[in-house]
Amino acid sequence: MASEVVEKLRQQMRNRFPQAHVIPEEAAQVGERREESKCLFDVEMFPVGKVSEVIPAGKFSGISLLVAGLLENDGIAESGGFRMVLVDGADGFDPESYSDEACGRLLWVRCRSALESIKAADLFLRDGNVPFVLLDLLGLGRRELKQIQSAAWWRLKQVAERRNGRLVVLARETTAPCASMRLRLGADLRLEDFDAEREELLGRLRVSTADSHGSIKSLVG
């Protein structure tokens, strides 16, 4: 049943954004600028069968660029034509700001509440056809996120372990109590950076994590 739901969602995505699912003739030729940028993000950063969480290191962290970094990384293996599932908790993803090739790697699930997002993440983790699920909760308020019971997070952890999936949660603060790894993402971004190229902004991101003693360890940058 879960596989049928996934296929239905895929068809809806093809109907709504047909150009995003057409492989262009030049797709085999990776742009020199993309190769030179050496994207910081890779699925392998996140452990298999675990829940990971990414939170901002500062007020202007550029955390939403994580999605761009993952989509633009050509080294990620794809499953069934899709690289990852994006469970968009506040319906904030803008496909028009990405290339057709990048959108073609993504299964975008639009949600409007925290509970709806948790249910969607659970569905795709159980299905297992796309083993990387990105749960974006950045646009949801603290009060709504508190509606998610702790038991729901631990169920997601158990499903990820059984299905060898990766669940990565994007949140404005610590939200997933079962996260095995928590990354802090930051960048020195200013108002004028809205006009900067995405490759440049990706190059300025810094990733760190806290060890068991609470100290910060730099991963990228």
C-alpha positions in Angstrom: 0.0 0.0 0.0 2.8 2.4 0.9 4.5 1.8 -2.5 1.2 2.7 -4.2 1.1 6.0 -2.3 4.6 6.8 -3.3 3.9 6.1 -7.0 0.8 8.2 -6.8 2.8 11.1 -5.4 5.4 10.7 -8.0 2.8 10.9 -10.8 1.3 14.1 -9.2 4.8 15.6 -9.2 5.3 14.7 -12.9 1.9 16.3 -13.8 2.5 19.5 -11.8 6.1 20.0 -12.7 6.7 18.2 -16.0 9.8 20.0 -16.9 11.4 19.1 -13.6 11.3 15.4 -14.6 12.7 15.7 -18.1 16.4 14.8 -18.3 17.9 17.5 -20.6 20.4 16.4 -23.3 23.2 18.2 -21.6 22.5 16.5 -18.3 25.5 14.2 -18.8 27.8 17.2 -19.0 28.3 18.6 -15.5 29.1 22.3 -15.5 32.6 23.3 -14.8 31.5 25.9 -12.2 29.6 23.2 -10.3 32.7 20.9 -10.3 34.8 23.7 -9.0 32.4 24.6 -6.2 32.8 21.2 -4.6 29.5 21.1 -2.8 29.9 20.7 1.0 27.0 18.4 1.5 26.7 14.7 0.9 24.2 12.1 2.1 27.2 10.2 3.6 27.5 12.9 6.2 24.5 11.4 7.8 24.5 7.9 9.4 22.4 5.1 8.0 19.5 3.9 10.1 19.6 7.0 12.3 17.9 10.3 12.8 20.1 13.3 12.4 19.2 17.0 13.1 20.5 20.2 11.6 19.9 23.4 13.5 21.2 27.0 12.9 24.5 28.1 14.6 23.4 31.8 14.4 20.6 34.2 13.4 21.6 34.1 9.7 22.7 30.6 9.2 21.7 29.8 5.6 20.4 26.5 6.8 17.9 26.3 3.9 20.9 26.0 1.6 21.4 22.5 2.9 18.6 21.4 0.5 20.4 23.1 -2.4 23.7 21.5 -1.5 22.2 18.0 -1.4 20.3 18.4 -4.7 23.3 19.8 -6.5 25.7 17.1 -5.4 26.1 14.7 -8.4 27.8 12.0 -6.3 24.6 10.9 -4.6 23.1 7.7 -5.8 19.5 7.8 -6.9 16.7 5.3 -6.3 13.9 5.0 -8.7 14.8 8.3 -10.3 14.6 10.2 -7.0 17.6 11.2 -4.8 15.6 12.1 -1.7 12.2 12.9 -0.3 11.7 16.4 1.0 8.8 16.5 3.6 8.1 20.3 3.5 6.5 21.0 6.8 5.4 24.6 6.1 5.1 24.4 2.3 8.1 26.7 1.9 10.1 25.0 -0.9 10.4 27.0 -4.1 11.0 24.7 -7.1 11.5 27.6 -9.4 14.7 28.6 -7.7 16.3 25.2 -8.7 17.2 23.7 -12.1 15.0 21.2 -13.8 17.7 18.6 -13.3 17.9 19.3 -9.6 14.1 19.1 -9.2 14.0 15.8 -11.1 16.0 14.3 -8.2 13.5 15.3 -5.6 10.2 13.9 -4.4 8.5 17.0 -2.8 5.8 16.3 -0.2 3.9 19.5 0.7 2.6 19.6 4.3 0.9 22.3 6.4 1.4 21.1 10.0 3.8 19.4 12.2 1.7 16.3 12.7 1.1 15.9 9.0 4.8 16.2 8.4 5.6 13.5 11.0 3.1 11.1 9.4 4.6 11.7 5.9 8.1 11.1 7.1 7.0 7.9 8.8 5.3 6.7 5.5 8.3 7.2 3.4 10.7 5.7 5.9 8.6 2.6 6.1 8.3 2.4 2.3 12.1 2.4 1.9 12.1 3.1 -1.9 13.9 6.4 -1.3 16.2 5.8 1.7 17.0 9.5 2.4 14.2 11.6 3.9 14.7 15.3 4.7 12.1 16.6 7.2 12.0 20.4 6.9 10.3 21.9 10.0 12.0 25.4 9.7 8.8 27.2 8.9 6.8 25.9 11.9 6.4 27.7 15.2 7.6 26.4 18.5 4.1 25.9 19.8 3.2 23.7 16.9 6.4 21.6 17.2 5.6 20.9 20.8 2.5 19.1 19.6 4.8 16.3 18.3 4.9 13.7 21.1 8.3 12.3 22.1 7.0 8.8 21.3 6.5 9.8 17.6 10.2 10.7 17.3 11.3 7.4 18.8 9.0 5.5 16.4 10.7 7.3 13.5 14.1 6.2 14.9 12.9 2.6 15.1 11.6 2.7 11.5 14.9 4.2 10.2 16.8 1.5 12.0 14.7 -1.3 10.5 14.6 0.1 7.0 18.3 1.3 6.9 17.0 4.8 6.1 18.4 8.2 6.8 16.1 10.8 8.4 17.5 14.3 8.6 15.4 17.0 10.5 15.8 20.7 9.8 14.7 22.8 12.7 15.3 26.2 14.2 16.2 24.6 17.5 16.7 21.2 19.1 13.5 19.3 18.2 14.2 15.6 17.7 15.1 14.0 21.1 16.2 10.8 19.4 18.8 12.4 17.0 22.0 10.4 17.0 23.9 13.3 15.4 23.1 17.0 15.7 24.9 19.5 13.3 25.0 23.2 13.6 25.1 25.1 10.3 26.2 28.7 10.1 27.4 31.4 7.7 28.3 35.0 7.7 25.4 36.2 5.6 24.2 39.7 5.1 21.4 41.5 3.3 23.5 42.1 0.2 24.1 38.4 -0.1 20.6 37.9 -1.6 22.2 38.8 -4.9 25.1 36.4 -4.5 25.3 33.1 -6.5 24.2 30.0 -4.7 27.6 28.3 -5.3 29.3 31.2 -3.5 26.9 31.0 -0.5 27.4 27.2 -0.3 31.2 27.8 -0.1 30.7 30.1 2.9 28.7 27.6 5.0 30.3 26.1 8.1 29.2 22.9 9.7 30.0 21.8 13.3 28.7 19.2 15.7 28.7 18.8 19.5 30.4 15.8 21.1 29.3 14.0 24.2 31.0 16.7 26.4 29.1 19.5 24.7 32.2 21.0 22.9 32.0 22.1 19.3 33.9 20.2 16.6 34.3 21.7 13.1 33.3 19.4 10.2 33.4 21.8 7.3 35.1 25.1 6.9 
